[in-house]
Amino acid sequence: MNTIRTLALLVGCAAAAACSSANLPESQKLSSQKVGEIAARIEAQYPNLAQDKRDEVLRVVV
């Protein structure tokens, strides 16, 4: 289980890194790398959630 979660997180990080930083919301406190990591975590934990909903969750968190 832990191996699967780690693998999903790595895949999510790779996907977030592939996206341009223009697609990520800006934060006054967090670096763009941290925002990308949060986006990857959301994608890994909620793979069945529609992309627009994941984007909305990311904007709320950031």
PEBELQUI-V292463 format. One line per field, one symbol per residue. ss: DSSP state (h for helix, s for strand, l for the rest). phi: phi as a letter, one per 20 degrees, with the letter a starting at -180 (. if undefined). psi: psi as a letter, one per 40 degrees, with the letter a starting at -180 (. if undefined). A space follows every 10 residues. Layout:
ss = ???
phi = ???
psi = ???
This chain:
ss = lhhhhhhhhh hhhhhhhhll hhhlllllll lhhhhhhhhh hhhhhlllll hhhhhhhhhh hl
phi = .fffffffff ffffffffff ffeefecfdd ffffffffff ffffecfefg gfffffffff ff
psi = dddddddddd ddddddddii edeiiiiddi iddddddddd dddddgdehi dddddddddd d.
